Amino acid sequence: MAKQRNGSALFALEGRALDAAKRLEQELRKELETVPVLQSGNMADIGDSWDAMYKGFLARMEKEAPEVLELTGLKAPATQVFKGVQTLPRAYVEYPAIFTSPEKEPRYFMYAPIDYKGEHFTPADSKPVTGKAAAAVDNLLFAGGWLGNAPIVSVKKEGVATPADYVAPTQSELRKAFSYAPNDRVCFLPGGRSLEAVNDYRARTKEWERLIKEACRGIEEETAKQKPAILANLPAGEDVRISCTYSYSSGGGDKAQLLLSIRREGKDSMWNAGKTVDVPESTAYNIKRREGGEYIVTPRKNTEEGKKIAALIDAIPLTPGLRDYPELHANYKIKKDQIGQMLGVNGTVPQVTDAGGYTVLLYNAAPSSKKKSFCPPGAIPLPAEAYEWLKSNDGDRNMRVTAPPMPKEIADILAATHAAEVQKDVGVPRIGAVKRRKGGKDLG
């Protein structure tokens, strides 16, 4: 039986490991008495302040009580390696994490990361927790994901070079593991006419969003006039949040639907926070409640207030989409699945996104159809492995995690792509350039 990789082993701490965890918790409380950390404000700044505190705390413990770090696994990191379809391996160092249960007499549990070889740290004197018992502990600690429990000490993972002895799963294994993603990516860097199309699409989308926000603001302002009547039916001291959002087809071509939401703040009781509130009749619009608690807004055409709202909504054009640009339409065949059909995924119309400072056109294609010749006008092919690497780097950056070092394969691909861009532009009129922006289950 193959060893599990990239998951975690759960232990109920006892004996020496339990004593060490309690000492670690006690010492951390002392640290927080002398080292200030941010509790509010910018989330990135808050995270940085806590990371700095933990770093200083671990340095102090290394000098004063290294045995505590050893017994709690904080000197025994595991290297986990992640590999998917059309990606290169990405390796990260992860540390064991200890959580306390929300009980009158808290219990202490450790999640020990399992490395790429299937090995993990085992806390002294402690018992492994598996199967249904492990699921019960998960629910106790995190309430199915609703409880934001945090470990006693949080050590941020860090990207490292892929170990030389790492053996990647076969393509067949990866295809089976990623069965929810039956289609491959086919990627291009837009240039020339394809870049002009992308720029036009983005400009239209920006204007579309501006007009939607104007209409939403008009609806919110009109609804705010009824706030006294709304609050009259609620407990004294309660308040409400009035907001207008919208829904639309991701593929474009439809008219965005504006949705009004009025929800309680929960000042009288936290259990009432987020509950929907009935909306009084308005001279500006008619409403129809839909599943989820929002109201579909239809402006009245026979009142001055309604005409103002109607004008704002009528000014919103049809939702822009890359389907509006026939030159970008490909001829790829795809494997259809329920999620893809719901999202409008096809082998014709691309998506546009940004990765690593590059603007990228993304197409979906069944592996068997990838060899068909298609390239958007003026574009440069970009291997999916390079796109996925850049996208993962962006994700690490957003989480303030150090990314793994770039493999030579990716560096060579990007260098060749840049050379192709330069060569394409030499001696010819410059129509457009590659635009750079500033700025599941894993077998592993």
C-alpha positions as CSV (number, residue, x, y, z in Angstrom):
1,M,0.0,0.0,0.0
2,A,1.4,3.4,-1.0
3,K,2.2,5.9,1.7
4,Q,0.0,9.0,1.9
5,R,1.8,12.1,0.9
6,N,1.2,15.8,1.5
7,G,-1.5,15.3,4.0
8,S,-1.1,15.4,7.8
9,A,-1.1,12.9,10.7
10,L,-3.3,13.7,13.7
11,F,-2.2,13.0,17.3
12,A,-3.8,13.5,20.7
13,L,-0.9,14.8,22.8
14,E,0.0,13.0,26.0
15,G,3.0,12.7,28.4
16,R,6.1,14.6,27.4
17,A,4.6,16.1,24.3
18,L,1.6,17.4,26.2
19,D,3.8,18.9,28.9
20,A,5.9,20.6,26.2
21,A,2.8,22.0,24.4
22,K,1.5,23.5,27.6
23,R,5.0,25.0,28.3
24,L,5.0,26.4,24.8
25,E,1.6,28.0,25.3
26,Q,2.7,29.5,28.6
27,E,5.8,31.0,27.2
28,L,3.9,32.4,24.3
29,R,1.6,34.3,26.7
30,K,4.7,35.8,28.3
31,E,6.0,36.8,24.8
32,L,2.7,38.6,24.0
33,E,3.0,40.6,27.3
34,T,6.2,42.2,26.1
35,V,6.0,42.1,22.3
36,P,3.0,44.0,20.8
37,V,1.2,42.7,17.8
38,L,-1.4,44.3,15.6
39,Q,-5.0,43.3,16.3
40,S,-6.8,45.5,13.7
41,G,-6.1,47.4,10.6
42,N,-4.6,46.2,7.3
43,M,-4.7,42.4,7.2
44,A,-1.2,42.1,5.6
45,D,0.3,44.3,8.3
46,I,-1.5,42.3,11.0
47,G,-0.1,39.1,9.5
48,D,3.4,40.5,9.3
49,S,3.4,41.6,12.9
50,W,2.4,38.2,14.1
51,D,5.0,36.5,11.9
52,A,7.7,38.7,13.3
53,M,6.5,38.0,16.9
54,Y,6.6,34.2,16.3
55,K,10.1,34.5,14.7
56,G,11.4,36.3,17.8
57,F,9.6,33.9,20.1
58,L,11.1,30.8,18.4
59,A,14.6,32.3,18.6
60,R,14.2,32.9,22.3
61,M,12.9,29.4,22.9
62,E,15.8,28.0,20.9
63,K,18.1,29.6,23.5
64,E,16.1,29.0,26.6
65,A,14.2,25.7,26.0
66,P,15.2,23.9,22.8
67,E,13.8,20.7,24.2
68,V,10.3,22.3,24.1
69,L,10.7,23.0,20.4
70,E,12.0,19.4,19.8
71,L,9.0,17.8,21.6
72,T,6.5,20.0,19.8
73,G,7.9,19.3,16.4
74,L,9.0,22.9,15.7
75,K,12.5,21.6,14.9
76,A,11.2,18.8,12.6
77,P,9.7,20.4,9.4
78,A,8.5,18.2,6.6
79,T,9.1,18.9,2.9
80,Q,5.9,18.5,0.9
81,V,5.9,18.4,-2.9
82,F,2.8,19.2,-5.0
83,K,2.4,18.2,-8.6
84,G,-0.6,18.4,-10.9
85,V,-1.5,18.1,-14.5
86,Q,0.5,20.5,-16.7
87,T,2.5,21.7,-13.7
88,L,6.1,21.3,-12.5
89,P,6.6,20.2,-8.8
90,R,6.4,22.9,-6.1
91,A,8.1,22.1,-2.8
92,Y,7.3,23.7,0.6
93,V,8.6,23.2,4.1
94,E,5.7,22.8,6.6
95,Y,5.8,22.5,10.4
96,P,3.6,20.6,12.9
97,A,0.8,22.7,14.4
98,I,-0.8,22.2,17.8
99,F,-4.4,23.2,18.5
100,T,-6.4,23.3,21.7
101,S,-10.0,22.2,21.8
102,P,-12.8,24.7,22.8
103,E,-13.7,22.7,25.9
104,K,-13.8,23.5,29.6
105,E,-10.8,21.2,30.0
106,P,-9.0,21.8,26.7
107,R,-7.3,18.8,24.9
108,Y,-4.2,19.3,22.8
109,F,-3.9,17.9,19.3
110,M,-1.1,18.0,16.8
111,Y,-1.3,17.9,13.0
112,A,2.0,16.7,11.7
113,P,2.6,17.3,8.0
114,I,3.4,14.2,5.9
115,D,6.4,14.7,3.6
116,Y,6.9,13.7,0.0
117,K,8.2,10.3,1.1
118,G,5.2,9.6,3.4
119,E,7.1,10.3,6.6
120,H,6.1,12.6,9.5
121,F,7.1,13.8,13.0
122,T,5.6,11.6,15.8
123,P,5.2,13.4,19.1
124,A,6.4,11.5,22.2
125,D,4.0,9.5,24.4
126,S,1.1,10.5,22.1
127,K,-1.7,8.5,20.3
128,P,-2.5,8.7,16.6
129,V,-6.1,9.6,15.8
130,T,-7.6,8.2,12.6
131,G,-10.8,7.4,10.8
132,K,-14.1,8.6,12.3
133,A,-12.3,9.8,15.5
134,A,-10.1,12.1,13.4
135,A,-13.2,13.5,11.6
136,A,-14.7,14.2,15.0
137,V,-11.6,16.0,16.2
138,D,-11.6,18.1,12.9
139,N,-15.2,19.1,13.6
140,L,-14.5,19.9,17.2
141,L,-11.6,22.1,16.4
142,F,-12.9,23.8,13.2
143,A,-16.6,23.2,13.2
144,G,-16.6,22.1,9.6
145,G,-14.5,25.1,8.6
146,W,-16.7,27.7,10.3
147,L,-14.5,28.0,13.4
148,G,-11.3,30.0,12.8
149,N,-9.2,28.1,15.3
150,A,-5.5,29.0,15.3
151,P,-2.5,26.9,16.4
152,I,-0.5,27.8,19.5
153,V,2.4,28.8,17.3
154,S,2.0,29.4,13.6
155,V,5.1,29.0,11.4
156,K,4.5,30.1,7.9
157,K,5.4,27.5,5.2
158,E,8.3,28.3,2.9
159,G,9.0,27.3,-0.7
160,V,12.2,25.3,-1.3
161,A,13.8,23.6,-4.2
162,T,12.3,20.2,-5.2
163,P,14.3,17.4,-3.5
164,A,16.6,15.6,-6.0
165,D,15.1,12.2,-5.0
166,Y,11.5,13.3,-5.6
167,V,9.7,10.9,-8.0
168,A,6.7,12.5,-9.7
169,P,3.4,10.6,-10.3
170,T,2.9,9.4,-13.8
171,Q,0.6,11.4,-16.2
172,S,-1.9,8.6,-15.9
173,E,-2.0,8.9,-12.1
174,L,-2.3,12.6,-12.3
175,R,-5.2,12.4,-14.8
176,K,-7.1,10.1,-12.5
177,A,-6.4,12.2,-9.4
178,F,-7.5,15.4,-11.1
179,S,-10.7,13.9,-12.6
180,Y,-12.6,17.1,-11.8
181,A,-10.4,18.9,-14.4
182,P,-10.7,16.9,-17.6
183,N,-9.5,19.6,-20.0
184,D,-6.0,21.0,-20.4
185,R,-5.0,24.6,-20.6
186,V,-3.7,26.1,-23.8
187,C,-2.1,29.5,-23.2
188,F,-1.0,32.5,-25.2
189,L,0.5,35.9,-24.5
190,P,-1.7,38.3,-26.6
191,G,0.0,40.7,-29.0
192,G,-1.0,42.7,-32.1
193,R,-4.7,42.3,-32.9
194,S,-5.3,39.9,-30.1
195,L,-3.9,42.4,-27.6
196,E,-6.0,45.1,-29.1
197,A,-9.1,42.9,-28.5
198,V,-8.1,42.2,-24.9
199,N,-7.5,45.9,-24.2
200,D,-10.9,46.8,-25.8
201,Y,-12.6,44.1,-23.7
202,R,-11.1,45.3,-20.5
203,A,-11.9,48.9,-21.2
204,R,-15.6,48.0,-22.0
205,T,-15.7,45.9,-18.8
206,K,-14.4,48.8,-16.7
207,E,-17.1,51.1,-18.1
208,W,-19.7,48.4,-17.6
209,E,-18.7,48.1,-13.9
210,R,-18.8,51.8,-13.4
211,L,-22.3,52.0,-14.8
212,I,-23.4,49.1,-12.6
213,K,-22.0,50.8,-9.5
214,E,-23.8,54.0,-10.4
215,A,-27.1,52.1,-10.6
216,C,-26.4,50.2,-7.4
217,R,-25.6,53.5,-5.6
218,G,-28.9,55.0,-6.8
219,I,-30.9,51.9,-5.5
220,E,-29.1,52.0,-2.2
221,E,-29.8,55.8,-1.8
222,E,-33.4,55.3,-2.6
223,T,-33.7,52.4,-0.2
224,A,-31.9,54.4,2.6
225,K,-34.9,56.8,2.6
226,Q,-37.0,53.9,4.0
227,K,-34.5,53.0,6.7
228,P,-36.6,54.6,9.5
229,A,-39.6,52.5,8.5
230,I,-37.4,49.4,8.4
231,L,-35.9,50.0,11.8
232,A,-39.3,50.7,13.3
233,N,-40.1,47.0,13.0
234,L,-36.8,45.9,14.7
235,P,-35.6,45.9,18.3
236,A,-34.4,49.2,19.7
237,G,-30.7,49.8,18.9
238,E,-30.6,47.4,16.0
239,D,-29.3,48.6,12.6
240,V,-29.2,47.2,9.1
241,R,-26.8,47.0,6.1
242,I,-28.2,48.1,2.8
243,S,-26.3,46.9,-0.2
244,C,-26.9,46.3,-3.9
245,T,-24.9,43.7,-5.9
246,Y,-25.4,42.1,-9.2
247,S,-25.3,38.7,-11.1
248,Y,-24.4,38.1,-14.7
249,S,-23.2,35.4,-17.1
250,S,-19.4,34.9,-16.9
251,G,-19.4,34.4,-20.6
252,G,-21.0,37.8,-21.3
253,G,-23.9,38.7,-23.6
254,D,-26.6,39.1,-21.0
255,K,-28.0,42.0,-19.0
256,A,-26.7,42.1,-15.4
257,Q,-29.4,41.6,-12.8
258,L,-29.3,44.0,-9.8
259,L,-29.9,42.5,-6.4
260,L,-30.9,44.4,-3.3
261,S,-29.9,43.1,0.1
262,I,-31.0,44.4,3.5
263,R,-29.6,42.5,6.5
264,R,-29.5,43.0,10.2
265,E,-26.3,44.1,11.9
266,G,-27.0,41.9,15.0
267,K,-26.4,44.6,17.5
268,D,-29.1,43.2,19.8
269,S,-27.8,39.6,19.3
270,M,-25.0,38.2,17.3
271,W,-27.3,35.4,16.2
272,N,-29.4,37.9,14.3
273,A,-26.4,39.3,12.3
274,G,-27.0,38.7,8.6
275,K,-30.7,37.9,8.8
276,T,-32.7,39.4,6.0
277,V,-35.2,42.1,6.5
278,D,-38.5,42.7,4.7
279,V,-38.3,45.7,2.4
280,P,-41.2,48.2,2.5
281,E,-42.9,49.1,-0.8
282,S,-41.0,51.8,-2.7
283,T,-42.1,54.4,-5.2
284,A,-38.9,53.8,-7.1
285,Y,-39.0,50.1,-7.8
286,N,-40.8,46.7,-7.4
287,I,-38.9,43.9,-5.8
288,K,-39.1,40.1,-5.8
289,R,-37.3,38.0,-3.2
290,R,-35.1,35.2,-4.6
291,E,-33.5,32.3,-2.9
292,G,-30.7,33.5,-0.7
293,G,-32.6,36.5,0.7
294,E,-31.7,39.1,-2.0
295,Y,-34.4,41.0,-3.9
296,I,-34.5,41.4,-7.7
297,V,-35.1,45.1,-8.5
298,T,-37.4,46.2,-11.2
299,P,-37.8,50.0,-11.6
300,R,-41.2,51.6,-11.7
301,K,-41.8,53.5,-15.0
302,N,-44.7,55.6,-13.7
303,T,-42.9,57.6,-10.9
304,E,-40.1,60.2,-11.0
305,E,-38.0,58.2,-8.6
306,G,-38.6,55.1,-10.7
307,K,-37.6,56.8,-13.9
308,K,-34.3,57.9,-12.4
309,I,-33.5,54.3,-11.4
310,A,-34.7,53.0,-14.8
311,A,-32.4,55.4,-16.6
312,L,-29.4,54.2,-14.5
313,I,-30.2,50.5,-15.2
314,D,-30.9,51.1,-18.9
315,A,-27.5,52.8,-19.3
316,I,-25.8,49.5,-18.4
317,P,-24.8,47.7,-21.6
318,L,-24.9,43.9,-22.2
319,T,-22.2,42.2,-20.2
320,P,-18.9,42.3,-22.2
321,G,-17.3,39.0,-23.1
322,L,-14.4,37.7,-25.2
323,R,-17.1,36.0,-27.2
324,D,-17.6,39.4,-28.8
325,Y,-14.2,39.0,-30.6
326,P,-14.4,36.3,-33.4
327,E,-10.7,36.5,-34.1
328,L,-10.1,35.0,-30.6
329,H,-12.4,32.0,-31.2
330,A,-10.5,28.7,-31.3
331,N,-11.5,25.3,-32.6
332,Y,-10.6,23.1,-29.6
333,K,-12.7,20.2,-28.6
334,I,-13.4,19.8,-24.9
335,K,-14.5,17.1,-22.5
336,K,-17.8,18.3,-21.1
337,D,-18.5,18.1,-17.4
338,Q,-21.3,19.5,-15.2
339,I,-19.2,22.3,-13.7
340,G,-17.8,23.3,-17.0
341,Q,-21.2,23.5,-18.6
342,M,-22.5,25.6,-15.6
343,L,-19.5,28.0,-16.0
344,G,-19.9,28.2,-19.8
345,V,-16.5,26.6,-20.4
346,N,-15.9,25.6,-24.1
347,G,-13.1,25.2,-26.5
348,T,-13.9,28.3,-28.4
349,V,-13.9,31.4,-26.2
350,P,-10.9,32.1,-24.0
351,Q,-10.6,33.7,-20.6
352,V,-8.1,36.5,-19.9
353,T,-6.1,36.7,-16.7
354,D,-2.9,38.0,-15.3
355,A,0.0,35.8,-14.0
356,G,3.5,36.9,-13.0
357,G,3.0,40.3,-14.6
358,Y,1.9,38.9,-18.0
359,T,-1.5,39.1,-19.5
360,V,-2.5,35.6,-20.6
361,L,-5.3,34.2,-22.8
362,L,-6.5,30.8,-21.5
363,Y,-8.3,28.2,-23.7
364,N,-9.7,24.8,-22.6
365,A,-9.0,21.8,-24.7
366,A,-9.2,18.0,-24.3
367,P,-5.7,16.5,-24.4
368,S,-6.5,14.9,-27.7
369,S,-7.4,18.2,-29.4
370,K,-4.4,20.2,-28.3
371,K,-2.5,19.6,-31.5
372,K,-5.0,21.5,-33.7
373,S,-3.3,24.5,-35.2
374,F,-4.7,27.7,-33.7
375,C,-3.1,30.9,-32.5
376,P,-4.8,34.2,-31.8
377,P,-3.6,36.9,-34.2
378,G,-0.3,38.3,-33.1
379,A,-0.1,36.1,-30.0
380,I,2.8,34.0,-28.7
381,P,2.2,30.5,-27.3
382,L,3.0,30.1,-23.6
383,P,3.4,26.6,-22.2
384,A,0.8,25.8,-19.6
385,E,3.5,24.8,-17.1
386,A,4.9,28.3,-17.2
387,Y,1.5,29.9,-16.7
388,E,0.7,27.6,-13.8
389,W,4.1,28.4,-12.2
390,L,3.6,32.1,-12.5
391,K,0.0,31.9,-11.2
392,S,1.1,29.8,-8.2
393,N,3.8,32.4,-7.5
394,D,1.1,35.1,-7.4
395,G,-0.8,33.0,-5.0
396,D,2.2,32.7,-2.7
397,R,2.8,36.4,-2.9
398,N,-0.7,37.2,-1.9
399,M,-0.4,34.8,1.1
400,R,3.0,36.4,1.9
401,V,4.7,33.0,1.5
402,T,8.2,32.7,0.0
403,A,7.8,30.9,-3.3
404,P,10.0,28.0,-4.4
405,P,13.0,28.9,-6.5
406,M,12.1,29.0,-10.2
407,P,13.1,25.8,-12.1
408,K,15.4,26.2,-15.0
409,E,12.7,24.9,-17.3
410,I,10.4,27.8,-16.5
411,A,13.2,30.4,-16.7
412,D,14.2,29.0,-20.1
413,I,10.6,29.1,-21.3
414,L,10.2,32.8,-20.2
415,A,13.5,33.8,-21.7
416,A,12.5,32.1,-25.0
417,T,9.1,33.8,-24.9
418,H,10.7,37.2,-24.4
419,A,13.1,36.5,-27.3
420,A,10.2,35.5,-29.6
421,E,8.4,38.7,-28.7
422,V,11.5,40.8,-29.5
423,Q,12.2,39.0,-32.8
424,K,8.5,39.4,-33.9
425,D,8.8,43.1,-33.5
426,V,12.2,43.6,-35.3
427,G,11.8,45.3,-38.6
428,V,8.0,45.4,-38.7
429,P,5.6,48.1,-37.7
430,R,4.6,47.7,-34.1
431,I,0.9,46.9,-33.9
432,G,1.0,45.9,-30.3
433,A,3.2,44.2,-27.6
434,V,2.8,41.6,-25.0
435,K,1.2,43.5,-22.2
436,R,2.8,43.2,-18.8
437,R,1.0,44.6,-15.8
438,K,2.7,46.3,-12.9
439,G,3.0,45.5,-10.1
440,G,-7.6,19.3,-5.4
441,K,-6.4,16.4,-4.7
442,D,-2.7,16.1,-5.0
443,L,-0.6,12.9,-5.4
444,G,2.6,15.0,-5.0
